[in-house]
Amino acid sequence: MVTTLITTVVTLLLASYYRQWSNDSVNLIAPTGGYISAAELILQRGGEPLLLEWLLTFERHPSVNAYVFDDQGISLLPDVPLSVQDYAFSSDSYVAKVNPIGRSEILVKAPLQGYDGRVYLLVVEFIHPLVVFNLPEYLAWGALASLLLFALWSFVLSGYLTRPLRYMQKTVRSFANGDWSARMNPKFLRRKDELGELSREFDHMAAHLERLIKDQRQLVSDVSHELRSPLARSAIALELARFDAVPDQVEHLDRIELENQRLNDMIEDLLGMARLDTQQDHSHWKRVDCYKLLIHIVDDAKFEHQGSDLNLTLHGELSQVIGDAKLLASAFENIIRNALLHTAPRTSVDIDISSRHENLRIIIRDHGPGVEESKLQDLLRPFVRAESARERLGSGHRGFGLGLAIAHRVVLHHRGKLRLHNHKDGGLIVLIDLPIGPTSKSN
């Protein structure tokens, strides 16, 4: 806007000087001959009263004024501008004065002869157009117009520049949420500027990452399937070996069977994770009462862990979500088993259910040692275990570091969130938020 104002002022100044350099001043001076003849004729026929009436008619003319001074130097009109007085009484003899940047752009004077022989002086003033047009108001309107013009242009330009960035932000968010096919709009890819180049580079990166992720998942799935066959043959060979085993070998064969079962469980978990990453069909989903689901899981856990204390509390009446009951049960069971493993002896595992901001919130807390803050998020990755879990591994516990990872994938599969926190009084808190869904509020 400052540039526009400077340009406007410079343009006005150049226009003013152009009027001086061009024939405009000559064209303005030319009509004064008619003014002089008319004034002298009126003075001779009607005297000063009629001449004064003629002078007053110039008040209605926006760009021309006329003044008459008698032989005593007294003006017939009051409020004569100082510039006009100085010009009228100057020593210059009837020479037109041109001032391209003053109030009076051109001043012309001439003597008038009255009928009684008295000599009067007529001064004709051509007012500068900037004065006529009220320069401050003109500049104010110009500044306002410039501001509106620049605001409109800035709005259009900002939209042109930020629209691809907003779309890229949306695409990145979708990509981060697991939609590996998210790409930029083709119209942004056709742009020839830096944003178009950035959009093309982003799509290239997204395609490369999608391919790597798919290859990795396919590798996990293929390896898991391929391991099933030798494990099945190993199980058959193990049973055949039992027929010829002596009593001292039975313990070793039982150990081999336990490790085979652990491998089978791990492979099943890996295949389940692969299915969660690729499954997009939600047509079989239905209303699931998480409170009733957790009651069964808690009863089973109490039966398997005699003496364990599990407290399940429902706050309110709402406990239903839309989802896959089997997957949700698997996620809850993995978290509760993990909490039972880490909670201190003679302490409880607390489970609270409540509704919060259109979500069903499930909080599972143990009273164990907790986890280092820097390692909390790592627990949601496959094959990552806390150091306390490594120390407490015993027979019958798998301990592959897949429980929380699978639960996390299940929650994400249900468009929810799973977060880990350390309680201020000790222990780990697993906080799950699941969307209630439009039809899950009715029973």
Secondary structure, DSSP 8 states (H G I E B T S, - for coil): -HHHHHHHHHHHHHHHHHHHHSTHHHHHHTTHHHHHHHHHHHHHHHHHHHHHHHHHGGGG-SSEEEEEE-TTS-BSSS---HHHHHHHTSSS-S--EE-TTSSEEEEEEEEEE-TTS-EEEEEEEEE-HHHHTTHHHHHHHHHHHHHHHHHHHHHHHHHHHHHHHHHHHHHHHHHHTT-TT----HHHHT--SHHHHHHHHHHHHHHHHHHHHHHHHHHHHHHHHHHHHHHHHHHHHHHHHHHT--HHHHHHHHHHHHHHHHHHHHHHHHHHHHHHHH----TT-EEEEHHHHHHHHHHHHHHHSTT-EEEEEE-SS--EEEE-HHHHHHHHHHHHHHHHHHS-TT-EEEEEEEEETTEEEEEEE--S----GGGTGGGGSTT---HHHHHT--TT----S-HHHHHHHHHHHTT-EEEEEE-TTSSEEEEEEEE--TTTT--
